[in-house]
Amino acid sequence: MTETQLTIHRLGHQGDGIAPGPVFVPLTLPGEVVAGAVEGDRMDAPRIVTPSSDRVRAPCPHFKTCGGCALMHASDGFVATWKAQVIETALAAHGLTAEMRPTLTSPARSRRRATLSGRRTKKGALVGFHGRRSDVIVSLTECHVIAPELFALIPVLEEIVKLGASRSATLSFALTLTETGIDCAVSGGKPLDGPLRAALPRFRDRITRLTWGGEPVYADTAPRLSFGPVTVNPPPGAFLQATAEGEGALYAAVSEALEGATRIADLFAGCGTFALPLATHAPVHAVEGDDALVAALLHGARHAPGLRPVTTETRDLFRRPLLPEELARFDGVVIDPPRAGAEAQTRALAQARVARIAMVSCNPVTFARDAALLTQAGYRLNWVQPVDQFRWSPHVELAASLSLPHLSAN
Ligand SMILES: C[S@@+](CC[C@H](N)C(=O)[O-])C[C@H]1O[C@@H](n2cnc3c(N)ncnc32)[C@H](O)[C@@H]1O
């Protein structure tokens, strides 16, 4: 096949380099000259002719094959700036600019939530991340992303695969490192019949709670998390910010954006990451679509001394957003929707004219769309705080402060 030489102009949303065409070239950086065979719109095995000054040696030996990381070949400074630029580009598409604060990046080996895959092999079992653009599971001798406690569980998960995976199935392990050990929810396994149910409790000294296809196997010690002074027992598979450092950075930004608020609503509240510590300063109404998360949040609030009143509501905020008249009693709102954003709820917020809004987002595109609805209604976008808790991946997260002009010194 003929070799083509290309210059990389920018990185795409998946972290691949993009040359004019467009041609997607993985593991490259802007400004680099690369050579190789182009198939369709991809050059999958580039030779780096002229490396970027931002290129570094990837610290992990699995980087080239494992799909867990896409940007380990770039310096920390490059990744931090690129993630901020992704947000700026999304805002610019709506004619918006904002003060961008420096990206706050979580340390290596700090991910406390991860999903690993497992499969039976001729020799036994294999658990790891999927390969880059492939179904193959990569065997890991080290991992620079997940917490050491999660990495150390891999041999245990391989034993579980041997017991509970059918020959061709891929098991999925959703892992959360909590204060009382590892919470593990398994999906894709054999039916939980009598022998499997009897065999699985042998892992109870390594896994605090084991859930199989949504069914509890055992939970001797309830998994426990702390949000500010409040202890919460999350249900299996509960949403949790990916790193403790990321959660701290997001909470610091949210609490700064809502400073001075005396009645707060937390929309898409999960099990209380923001609502519960905010309730040390002001009464909070937490709204969330998942009943089990709401129950965990409320239970935590009821058993914590010294909190201001916490009320909760289970509500689908896509179908039934809080209406402007319901929002009128709040002077601060935090809104942290899933990737789709919260267009309907943001339209209602814009009408309600709540004084301070903290937006948290894992998708700059929907964030920018929703932020534009607020700026069109007269809000000022005060600043954006990029938060990188998915180190070396192309994911971008952020918190932002918006307020009505008379509060814009906030
Ligand atoms: C990005 S998470 C944020 C959770 C929480 N703020 C935190 O930081 O832990 C988004 C939350 O929105 C909830 N959610 C998803 N769709 C929803 C909907 N239509 N209505 C209400 N909540 C929804 C999810 O259950 C999840 O808890």
The ligand as a Tripos MOL2 file, in Angstrom:
@<TRIPOS>MOLECULE
LIG
   27    29     1     0     0
SMALL
NO_CHARGES

@<TRIPOS>ATOM
      1 C1        -23.9860   13.6820   36.0570 C.3       1 LIG1
      2 S1        -24.9710   12.8670   37.2560 S.3       1 LIG1
      3 C2        -24.8440   14.0200   38.5830 C.3       1 LIG1
      4 C3        -25.2550   13.5360   39.9290 C.3       1 LIG1
      5 C4        -24.8160   14.3960   41.1170 C.3       1 LIG1
      6 N1        -24.9980   15.8140   40.8650 N.3       1 LIG1
      7 C5        -23.3850   14.1070   41.5030 C.2       1 LIG1
      8 O1        -22.5130   14.9460   41.2750 O.co2     1 LIG1
      9 O2        -23.1320   13.0320   42.0760 O.co2     1 LIG1
     10 C6        -26.5620   13.1270   36.5890 C.3       1 LIG1
     11 C7        -27.7090   12.6470   37.4310 C.3       1 LIG1
     12 O3        -28.9250   12.9160   36.7020 O.3       1 LIG1
     13 C8        -29.8370   11.8600   36.9450 C.3       1 LIG1
     14 N2        -30.7940   11.8910   35.8130 N.ar      1 LIG1
     15 C9        -30.6220   11.4030   34.5630 C.ar      1 LIG1
     16 N3        -31.6990   11.6680   33.8150 N.ar      1 LIG1
     17 C10       -32.5840   12.3390   34.6040 C.ar      1 LIG1
     18 C11       -33.8800   12.8830   34.3930 C.ar      1 LIG1
     19 N4        -34.4770   12.7870   33.2200 N.pl3     1 LIG1
     20 N5        -34.4840   13.5080   35.4300 N.ar      1 LIG1
     21 C12       -33.8710   13.6190   36.6350 C.ar      1 LIG1
     22 N6        -32.6410   13.1070   36.8890 N.ar      1 LIG1
     23 C13       -31.9950   12.4730   35.8890 C.ar      1 LIG1
     24 C14       -28.9840   10.6260   37.0470 C.3       1 LIG1
     25 O4        -29.6330    9.6080   37.7840 O.3       1 LIG1
     26 C15       -27.7340   11.1590   37.7630 C.3       1 LIG1
     27 O5        -27.8490   11.0270   39.1580 O.3       1 LIG1
@<TRIPOS>BOND
     1     1     2 1
     2     2     3 1
     3     2    10 1
     4     3     4 1
     5     4     5 1
     6     5     6 1
     7     5     7 1
     8     7     8 2
     9     7     9 1
    10    10    11 1
    11    11    12 1
    12    11    26 1
    13    12    13 1
    14    13    14 1
    15    13    24 1
    16    14    15 ar
    17    14    23 ar
    18    15    16 ar
    19    16    17 ar
    20    17    18 ar
    21    17    23 ar
    22    18    19 1
    23    18    20 ar
    24    20    21 ar
    25    21    22 ar
    26    22    23 ar
    27    24    25 1
    28    24    26 1
    29    26    27 1
@<TRIPOS>SUBSTRUCTURE
     1 LIG1         1 GROUP 0 **** ****
